[in-house]
Amino acid sequence: MTIAALTHAENALKEIEERNAMLEKNQEQTKSLNNNLQKYIKELESKRDTETKVVTAREDHSEKFVSEAVKVLEERLRDREAAYKELEEKLKRSGVDQEKHVLLNKIDSKDKRISFLDSKLTQLGDEVD
């Protein structure tokens, strides 16, 4: 009876651990989704503010409107350039990682070849002796 109870307790514990792992995974996904939504909300608020500035500028004066439009476009350009640089850096880092992986594979391959040739050389040396 105690063995059955122990087995049941172990199974129940395993189920609880599996549920806990699933809940942790869901929590991480929720956090990620929350972060993405917060970024999206900030982007929307920024666009709204930008549009409000443009509308206000239009109402005031056409010269002011052009000036404000230029400022908005310059701001957007800076944002895009920053995003572009960030993506470019990620690409460079990704490329470096891939190059390292390729070089490590080549080194590993050459090490194996050297070991093989060394063993063959030892074998030939033994045969000569």
C-alpha positions as CSV (number, residue, x, y, z in Angstrom):
1,M,0.0,0.0,0.0
2,T,2.8,2.4,0.8
3,I,4.4,1.6,-2.5
4,A,1.2,2.4,-4.3
5,A,0.8,5.6,-2.4
6,L,4.5,6.5,-3.1
7,T,4.0,5.8,-6.8
8,H,0.8,7.9,-6.8
9,A,2.6,10.7,-5.0
10,E,5.5,10.6,-7.5
11,N,3.0,10.7,-10.4
12,A,1.2,13.6,-8.9
13,L,4.5,15.4,-8.3
14,K,5.5,14.7,-11.9
15,E,2.2,16.1,-13.2
16,I,2.6,19.2,-11.0
17,E,6.1,19.7,-12.3
18,E,4.9,19.4,-15.9
19,R,2.1,21.9,-15.2
20,N,4.6,24.2,-13.5
21,A,7.0,24.0,-16.5
22,M,4.1,24.7,-18.9
23,L,2.9,27.6,-16.8
24,E,6.4,29.1,-16.7
25,K,6.6,28.7,-20.5
26,N,3.2,30.4,-20.8
27,Q,4.3,33.2,-18.5
28,E,7.5,33.8,-20.6
29,Q,5.3,33.9,-23.7
30,T,2.9,36.3,-22.0
31,K,5.8,38.5,-20.9
32,S,7.2,38.6,-24.5
33,L,3.7,39.4,-25.9
34,N,3.3,42.1,-23.2
35,N,6.6,43.7,-24.2
36,N,5.8,43.5,-27.9
37,L,2.4,45.1,-27.2
38,Q,4.0,47.9,-25.1
39,K,6.4,48.6,-27.9
40,Y,3.5,48.7,-30.4
41,I,1.5,51.0,-28.1
42,K,4.4,53.4,-27.8
43,E,4.8,53.4,-31.6
44,L,1.1,54.1,-32.0
45,E,1.3,56.9,-29.4
46,S,4.3,58.4,-31.2
47,K,2.5,58.3,-34.5
48,R,-0.6,59.9,-33.0
49,D,1.6,62.6,-31.5
50,T,3.3,63.1,-34.8
51,E,0.0,63.4,-36.6
52,T,-1.3,65.8,-34.0
53,K,1.7,68.0,-34.5
54,V,1.2,67.9,-38.3
55,V,-2.5,68.7,-38.0
56,T,-1.8,71.5,-35.6
57,A,0.9,72.9,-37.8
58,R,-1.4,72.8,-40.8
59,E,-4.0,74.8,-39.0
60,D,-1.6,77.5,-37.9
61,H,0.2,78.3,-41.0
62,S,1.5,76.7,-44.2
63,E,5.0,77.9,-43.6
64,K,4.9,76.5,-40.1
65,F,3.3,73.4,-41.5
66,V,6.2,72.9,-43.9
67,S,8.7,73.5,-41.1
68,E,6.9,71.0,-38.8
69,A,6.6,68.5,-41.5
70,V,10.4,68.7,-42.1
71,K,11.0,68.2,-38.4
72,V,8.7,65.2,-38.3
73,L,10.3,63.7,-41.4
74,E,13.8,64.3,-40.0
75,E,12.7,62.6,-36.7
76,R,11.4,59.7,-38.7
77,L,14.6,59.5,-40.7
78,R,16.7,59.5,-37.5
79,D,14.4,56.7,-36.1
80,R,14.8,54.6,-39.2
81,E,18.5,55.2,-39.4
82,A,18.8,54.0,-35.8
83,A,16.7,50.9,-36.5
84,Y,18.8,50.3,-39.6
85,K,22.1,50.5,-37.7
86,E,20.7,48.2,-35.0
87,L,19.7,45.6,-37.7
88,E,23.1,46.1,-39.4
89,E,24.9,45.3,-36.1
90,K,22.7,42.2,-35.5
91,L,23.6,41.1,-39.0
92,K,27.3,41.6,-38.4
93,R,27.1,39.7,-35.1
94,S,25.3,36.9,-36.8
95,G,27.8,36.8,-39.6
96,V,30.7,36.7,-37.2
97,D,29.1,33.8,-35.3
98,Q,28.6,31.9,-38.5
99,E,32.2,32.5,-39.6
100,K,33.4,31.3,-36.2
101,H,31.4,28.2,-36.5
102,V,32.7,27.5,-40.0
103,L,36.3,28.1,-38.9
104,L,35.9,25.9,-35.8
105,N,34.5,23.1,-38.0
106,K,37.5,23.5,-40.3
107,I,39.9,23.4,-37.4
108,D,38.2,20.4,-36.0
109,S,38.4,18.6,-39.3
110,K,42.1,19.4,-39.7
111,D,42.7,18.3,-36.1
112,K,41.1,14.9,-36.9
113,R,43.1,14.7,-40.1
114,I,46.3,15.4,-38.2
115,S,45.5,12.8,-35.6
116,F,44.7,10.3,-38.3
117,L,48.0,11.0,-40.1
118,D,49.9,10.9,-36.8
119,S,48.5,7.5,-36.0
120,K,49.3,6.3,-39.5
121,L,52.9,7.7,-39.1
122,T,53.2,5.9,-35.8
123,Q,51.9,2.7,-37.4
124,L,54.4,3.0,-40.2
125,G,57.2,3.7,-37.8
126,D,56.2,0.6,-35.9
127,E,56.2,-1.5,-39.1
128,V,59.6,-0.2,-40.1
129,D,61.1,-1.1,-36.7
